[in-house]
């Protein structure tokens, strides 16, 4: 019987289940098995498991009678007194069941029942541990690296998670025993066998890392408006301050660039552009193309979100970026399809027509009308919200701050310029690194 309790303890440790809870599940399983073996005694069967005294026994509660017993639910008074001298007719006595004689099918049934209970316990434990951390960043420890497929096994609070190759930042390496920050993209199979999916390439990992490093983002003073990312290469993040006395970009960069450097180091040297968000799409688009200088932005279609941007000739390749990367990231960040044009025609020297006086008047009028309409809708919604009856506030959990989710921008189309020459390796000019 010692082996049983040793196995019980080991089973609890392997599944991170408390011994008390595991004993209840084993009791329930053994009770079902005994009821199969003794179908006429199902209401009279008792199971006793006590790890303190190393006792594991099963009983049938027999009624003491002075006649011949009809079945195993009864016992004659004479036989009962041999077991307990104080036995009396009308009372009960416990007859121990030989567990080894329950039969193979009963034992198999008990084993399957315990397995099913463990699966359910593991499912609940997994959900309890990770449901509140879905779409959040956690710090896990690398436990194993698979040489062939490159899958990295990490451990978080005793649970193994798998970071697949396609969710790793290109070129990064891992060391067993080292800590790594990963983003939980979701939990699949919640009703059966939950699987926690983690990533190092998801754009919202960058947002969570900035929340960890920048108190102003964590407390909501600085808001992350949008993020676009090519993992391992470059990220653009648009920020805006709710407090005019707080510089959103400066808060993200930190004193002596300490905050942004910490994020860059965590992302294996990935470049990060901090973009000041603006409600004026022309200004936002111009900033999003950093580090390139923008001479003029014309919103050619508010509905279809198309725009034309004019840049100095010597900054055309910088604005487009290597393989169009800078322009694509800017397009994803802003949600606009961006057509980049040089200041003047390289062959004829003629200036871009967009620079002509009055060229953008019609487009600007359309943009102004669209912005005013959007502002009126927001005002109406605010007035309706203020007029609505007050709902009692629910206290927030201590230590949790509200943050706005990053804006999802539509995928960008290829920029119109054919020039996709290698951009110079830009480092930060105050707003990026």
Residue pairs with C-beta under 8 A, 6 or more apart in sequence:
1 54
1 55
1 56
2 54
4 56
5 51
5 54
5 56
8 19
8 22
8 23
8 26
8 51
9 19
9 51
11 17
11 22
11 118
12 18
12 19
12 22
15 22
15 118
15 121
15 122
16 122
16 125
16 158
17 118
17 121
17 125
19 51
21 121
23 49
23 51
25 114
25 117
25 118
25 121
26 49
26 114
27 47
27 49
28 113
28 117
29 109
29 110
29 111
29 113
29 114
29 117
30 47
30 58
30 99
30 110
31 45
31 47
32 109
32 110
32 113
33 102
33 106
33 107
33 109
33 110
33 113
34 45
34 47
34 58
34 97
34 102
34 106
35 41
35 42
35 45
36 105
36 106
36 109
37 102
37 103
37 106
38 45
38 60
38 72
38 97
40 71
40 72
40 73
41 60
41 71
41 72
41 73
44 60
44 61
44 62
44 73
45 58
45 59
45 60
45 61
45 97
46 58
46 59
46 60
46 61
46 94
47 57
47 58
47 59
48 55
48 56
48 57
48 58
48 59
49 55
49 56
50 56
56 99
57 96
57 97
57 99
58 96
58 97
58 99
59 94
59 95
59 96
59 97
60 72
60 73
60 94
60 95
60 97
61 73
61 92
61 93
61 94
62 69
62 72
62 73
62 74
62 75
62 80
62 92
62 93
62 94
62 95
63 73
63 74
63 75
63 90
63 91
63 92
64 74
64 75
64 76
64 77
64 80
64 87
64 88
64 89
64 90
64 91
64 92
64 93
65 74
65 75
65 76
65 77
65 89
66 76
66 77
66 89
67 76
68 76
69 75
69 76
72 95
75 93
75 95
77 87
77 88
77 89
80 87
80 91
80 93
81 87
83 93
84 93
87 93
119 193
123 192
123 193
123 194
126 159
126 187
126 194
126 196
127 187
127 190
127 194
129 157
129 159
130 159
130 184
130 187
130 194
130 196
131 187
133 184
134 184
134 186
134 187
135 183
135 184
135 185
135 186
135 204
136 183
136 184
136 208
137 181
137 182
137 183
137 184
137 205
137 208
137 209
137 211
137 212
138 156
138 181
138 182
138 184
138 198
139 156
139 179
139 180
139 181
140 154
140 155
140 156
140 161
140 179
140 180
140 181
140 182
140 198
141 154
141 155
141 156
141 177
141 178
141 179
141 180
142 152
142 153
142 154
142 174
142 175
142 176
142 177
142 178
142 179
142 180
143 153
143 154
143 155
143 160
143 176
143 177
144 152
144 153
144 176
145 151
145 152
145 153
145 174
145 176
146 152
146 153
149 164
149 165
150 164
150 165
150 168
151 162
151 163
151 164
151 165
152 162
152 163
152 168
152 174
152 180
153 160
153 161
153 162
153 163
154 160
154 161
154 162
154 163
154 180
154 182
154 198
155 161
159 196
161 182
161 196
161 198
162 198
163 180
163 182
163 198
163 199
163 200
166 201
167 197
167 198
167 199
167 200
167 201
167 202
168 200
168 201
169 200
169 201
169 231
169 232
169 267
169 268
169 270
170 231
170 232
170 233
171 232
171 268
172 200
172 232
172 268
174 180
180 200
181 200
181 205
181 209
181 266
182 198
182 199
182 200
182 205
183 198
183 199
183 200
183 202
183 204
183 205
183 208
184 196
184 197
184 198
185 197
185 198
185 199
185 202
186 197
187 194
187 195
187 196
187 197
188 194
188 195
188 197
189 195
199 205
200 231
201 229
201 231
201 232
203 227
203 228
203 229
203 235
203 406
204 227
204 405
204 406
205 267
206 227
206 229
206 235
206 237
206 263
206 267
206 272
207 224
207 227
207 237
207 403
207 406
209 262
209 263
209 266
209 267
210 217
210 224
210 237
210 252
210 259
210 263
211 217
211 218
211 401
211 403
212 218
213 254
213 259
213 260
213 262
213 263
214 222
214 251
214 252
214 254
214 259
216 222
216 241
216 246
216 248
216 251
217 223
217 224
217 239
217 251
217 252
217 403
218 401
218 403
219 401
220 242
220 401
220 402
220 403
221 241
221 242
221 243
221 246
221 251
222 239
222 240
222 241
222 242
222 246
222 248
222 251
222 252
223 239
223 240
223 241
223 242
223 248
223 403
223 404
224 237
224 238
224 239
224 403
224 404
224 406
225 238
225 239
225 240
225 277
225 404
225 406
225 407
226 237
226 238
226 277
226 333
226 334
226 335
226 406
226 407
226 409
227 235
227 236
227 237
227 238
227 333
227 406
228 235
228 236
228 328
228 329
228 330
228 331
228 332
228 333
228 409
229 235
229 236
229 329
230 325
230 328
230 329
231 270
232 267
232 268
232 270
233 270
233 271
233 325
234 270
234 271
234 272
234 273
234 325
234 326
234 329
235 267
235 270
235 271
235 272
235 273
235 329
236 272
236 273
236 275
236 288
236 329
236 330
236 332
236 333
237 252
237 272
237 273
237 274
237 275
238 275
238 276
238 277
238 284
238 288
238 333
239 248
239 249
239 251
239 252
239 274
239 275
239 276
239 277
240 248
240 276
240 277
241 247
241 248
241 251
248 276
248 277
249 274
249 275
249 276
249 430
249 431
251 259
252 259
252 260
252 274
253 259
253 260
253 274
253 430
253 431
253 433
254 260
254 261
257 428
257 433
260 272
260 274
260 428
260 433
261 433
263 272
264 270
264 271
264 272
264 433
271 426
271 427
271 432
271 433
272 432
272 433
273 290
273 291
273 329
273 431
273 432
274 431
274 432
275 284
275 287
275 288
275 290
275 333
275 431
276 287
276 431
277 284
278 284
278 287
279 371
280 371
281 297
281 299
281 307
281 334
281 336
281 367
282 297
282 298
282 299
282 307
282 367
283 297
284 334
285 294
285 297
285 307
285 309
285 330
285 334
285 336
285 338
286 294
286 297
286 309
288 329
288 330
288 333
288 334
289 309
289 311
289 319
289 326
289 327
289 330
289 338
289 340
290 429
290 431
290 432
291 318
291 426
291 429
291 431
291 432
292 311
292 315
292 318
292 319
292 326
293 311
293 312
293 315
294 309
294 310
294 311
294 319
295 310
295 311
295 312
295 343
295 355
296 309
296 310
296 354
296 355
296 360
297 307
297 308
297 309
297 310
298 307
298 308
298 309
298 310
298 354
298 359
298 360
298 363
299 306
299 307
299 336
299 363
299 364
299 366
299 367
300 306
300 307
300 308
300 339
300 363
302 366
302 367
302 370
304 337
305 335
305 336
305 337
305 410
306 336
306 337
306 339
307 336
307 337
307 338
307 339
308 338
308 339
308 340
308 341
308 354
309 319
309 338
309 339
309 340
309 341
310 341
310 342
310 343
310 352
310 354
310 355
311 318
311 319
311 340
311 341
311 342
311 343
312 342
312 343
313 342
313 343
313 344
313 346
316 340
316 342
316 417
316 419
317 419
317 420
317 421
317 422
317 423
318 326
318 423
318 424
318 426
319 326
319 327
319 340
320 326
320 327
320 340
320 415
320 417
320 419
320 420
320 421
320 423
321 327
321 328
321 329
321 420
321 423
322 420
322 421
322 422
322 423
323 420
324 414
324 415
324 420
325 423
326 423
327 338
327 340
327 412
327 415
328 412
328 415
330 338
330 412
331 337
331 338
331 409
331 411
331 412
331 413
331 415
332 409
332 410
332 411
332 412
333 409
334 409
335 407
335 409
335 410
337 412
337 413
338 412
338 415
339 415
339 416
339 417
340 415
340 416
340 417
341 352
341 354
341 416
341 417
342 352
342 417
343 351
343 352
343 355
344 350
344 351
344 352
345 351
345 352
353 359
354 360
396 402
426 432
427 433
